[in-house]
Amino acid sequence: MDASEREFEDLAQLFKALGHPLRLQILMQTLDGEFCVQEIGDRLDRNQPNVSQHLTVLRERGLVIPRRRGKKVCYRLANEDIREIIMRAMGVVRGDGAQ
């Protein structure tokens, strides 16, 4: 498969966004549905500004989609391909992903 220089740059940016443990934990939370920033922070025992900062990176890379619920902003996975990437990578880490 031939890939353009731009595609490699985009892929590197995707992996960079996935390269922080807290961002991966946030994405794991959104595998179960849509959650507001405070809910994610409570589940991960992190403060709202810290979670918001990482959600901004994930949003900018197109990994999560925000939605307003009154005064709150809630996030969900942008698409099912992201779920597949995370689950396959977790399988590799756990040793059950190689086939």
C-alpha positions as CSV (number, residue, x, y, z in Angstrom):
1,M,0.0,0.0,0.0
2,D,1.4,3.3,-1.0
3,A,0.8,6.1,1.4
4,S,1.5,9.8,0.9
5,E,3.7,11.9,3.1
6,R,0.6,13.6,4.4
7,E,-1.0,10.3,5.4
8,F,2.1,9.4,7.3
9,E,2.0,12.7,9.1
10,D,-1.7,12.2,10.0
11,L,-1.0,8.7,11.2
12,A,1.9,10.0,13.4
13,Q,-0.5,12.6,14.9
14,L,-3.0,9.9,15.6
15,F,-0.5,7.8,17.5
16,K,0.8,10.9,19.3
17,A,-2.8,11.6,20.5
18,L,-3.0,8.0,21.6
19,G,0.4,8.2,23.2
20,H,-0.6,9.5,26.7
21,P,-1.9,7.0,29.3
22,L,-4.7,9.4,30.5
23,R,-6.0,9.9,27.0
24,L,-6.2,6.2,26.5
25,Q,-8.0,5.9,29.9
26,I,-10.4,8.5,28.7
27,L,-11.0,6.7,25.4
28,M,-11.6,3.5,27.4
29,Q,-14.3,5.3,29.3
30,T,-16.0,6.4,26.1
31,L,-16.2,2.8,24.9
32,D,-19.1,2.4,27.2
33,G,-21.0,5.4,25.8
34,E,-21.2,9.1,26.2
35,F,-19.9,10.8,29.4
36,C,-19.6,14.4,30.5
37,V,-16.2,15.8,31.5
38,Q,-17.0,15.7,35.2
39,E,-18.2,12.1,35.0
40,I,-15.0,11.0,33.3
41,G,-12.9,12.9,35.8
42,D,-14.7,11.3,38.7
43,R,-14.3,7.8,37.2
44,L,-10.6,8.4,36.7
45,D,-10.0,10.4,39.9
46,R,-8.7,13.4,37.9
47,N,-9.7,17.0,38.1
48,Q,-11.9,18.6,35.4
49,P,-9.3,20.9,33.9
50,N,-6.9,18.0,33.4
51,V,-9.5,15.9,31.7
52,S,-10.7,18.8,29.6
53,Q,-7.1,19.4,28.4
54,H,-6.8,15.8,27.2
55,L,-10.2,15.7,25.7
56,T,-9.3,18.8,23.6
57,V,-6.4,16.8,22.1
58,L,-8.7,13.8,21.4
59,R,-11.3,16.1,19.9
60,E,-8.8,17.9,17.7
61,R,-7.6,14.5,16.3
62,G,-11.1,13.4,15.6
63,L,-11.2,10.6,18.2
64,V,-14.1,11.9,20.2
65,I,-17.2,14.1,19.5
66,P,-18.5,16.6,22.0
67,R,-22.2,17.3,22.6
68,R,-23.7,20.0,24.9
69,R,-26.1,18.9,27.6
70,G,-27.2,22.1,29.2
71,K,-24.1,23.6,30.7
72,K,-22.1,20.4,30.5
73,V,-20.1,19.0,27.6
74,C,-20.2,15.3,27.0
75,Y,-18.1,13.1,24.8
76,R,-18.4,9.9,22.8
77,L,-16.2,8.0,20.4
78,A,-16.2,9.5,17.0
79,N,-16.6,6.1,15.3
80,E,-16.3,2.4,15.8
81,D,-12.9,2.2,14.1
82,I,-11.4,3.9,17.2
83,R,-12.9,1.2,19.4
84,E,-11.3,-1.5,17.2
85,I,-7.9,0.2,17.3
86,I,-8.0,0.4,21.1
87,M,-9.2,-3.1,21.6
88,R,-6.7,-4.6,19.2
89,A,-3.9,-2.7,20.8
90,M,-5.0,-3.8,24.3
91,G,-5.0,-7.4,23.0
92,V,-1.4,-6.9,21.8
93,V,-0.4,-5.5,25.2
94,R,-2.1,-8.4,27.1
95,G,-0.5,-10.9,24.8
96,D,-3.7,-12.2,23.1
97,G,-3.6,-9.9,20.1
98,A,-1.0,-11.8,18.0
99,Q,-2.4,-14.3,15.6
